[in-house]
Amino acid sequence: MDRDSFMGLARSLAERGRYTAAPNPLVGAVVVGVGGEIVGRGWHVRPGELHAEAMALVEAGEDARGATMYVTLEPCNHHRYSPGPPCSEAIVRAGIRRVVVGHLDPNPWMNGRSIEVLREAGIEVEVLGEPVFEVQNERFFWRKRTGRPFVHLKLATTLDGRIATERGNSEWITGKESRREVHRLRAEAGAVLVGAGTARTDDPRLTVRDLGEAGVEPRRVKRIVLDPRLTLSPKSNLARTAGEEPVIVFADHKRFDGRERALKVLGVEVVGVPADGRGLDLTFVLNELGAREVSGLLVEGGGQTARHFLQRGLVNKVSIFYAPKFVGSSGVPSVGDLGVASMADALRFTISDVRRFGEDAAVTLYPVGSAGARFAGEGEEWDVHRAG
């Protein structure tokens, strides 16, 4: 195996923490002995547990001396982030001769400092800096750089872009394979958001289910409602289950007239938000979620909520699940009016992936010019994959 193969294995190992590692990053590590054989593998499972490098070094034991470590992200260099000694220190103590790093850690506590520590200890370090490693940790990178969660907009729509019939019926647009994938996206993000209309009409729970095949118990997902007029009922599924998984309601702070107390008694966190002339100040909302260590946010709807995030340029990624159905112009559009007068003003995205889930097709897109779009290769061909 060559360098790229070992790094590919490290990236695959990192994926084992996909549903559990946040708010920490996904990290995978491989230790290759002096004879070229793999002597240690590691990945970060969840906060408070061993980091990938430490897990790989434990497995390698004495075979780590003189070996090469391949790790997807810059090792930590501070006691604040590791249950044991910092990974850079553990690497030096283990006698590792060479370290290949996928990408620098954007955390200001690191961001190249660990590389200096390793080189000062006489260890050869190669930093690849390839976008594939940033995209794997897009939520972590975005939050460390902005303080806000990475916003992933999910739409489930008919081929003509409708999320419900004229009478509001939407159950079910897509098939069970697509809905199972949405549960994976919820677990991956760590937080899911809907508008007040969806909360009232669908009365969802917004929990994570059907992940038994993943072999892990996902962390609890924060459930968020944008509710300017504070209309969420204490009898709703979200309010009644707030003691089981967190629920945060963002409402216009001027609407606090006592209704918030009934929700707080049930364990719902109600946060007052200033208005910005177009509704709730979504930047304020995202900053509040970032302060609560939310690194990813899956926005699930409905059409007006999608419009608000798109209009403000706050969407980092879009997944559209298309069902092979037509409803017609009387149906509810997947996105509200964006005020686009000419095609030159249309919001532009780059397709990064197309997959099939049962009878449905899912398209993943990134805003033009973003890291995800650059990684996808703007203008390049993409393949269609079948899943489910």
Secondary structure, 3 states (H helix, E strand, C coil): CCHHHHHHHHHHHHHHHCCCCCCCCCCEEEEECCCCCEEEEEECCCCCCCCHHHHHHHHHHHHHCCCEEEEEECCCCCHHHCCCCCHHHHHHHHCCCEEEEEECCCCCCCCCHHHHHHHHCCCEEEECCCHHHHHHCHHHHHHHHHCCCEEEEEEEEECCCEEECCCCCCCCCCCHHHHHHHHHHHHHHCEEEEEHHHHHHHCCCCCCCCCHHHCCCCCCCEEEEECCCCCCCCCCHHHHCCCCCCEEEEEEHHHCCCHHHHHHHCCCEEEEECECCCCECHHHHHHHHHHCCCCEEEEEECHHHHHHHHHCCCCCEEEEEEECCCCCCCCEECCCCCCCCCHHHCCCEEEEEEEEECCEEEEEEEECCCHHHHHHCCCCCCCEEEEC
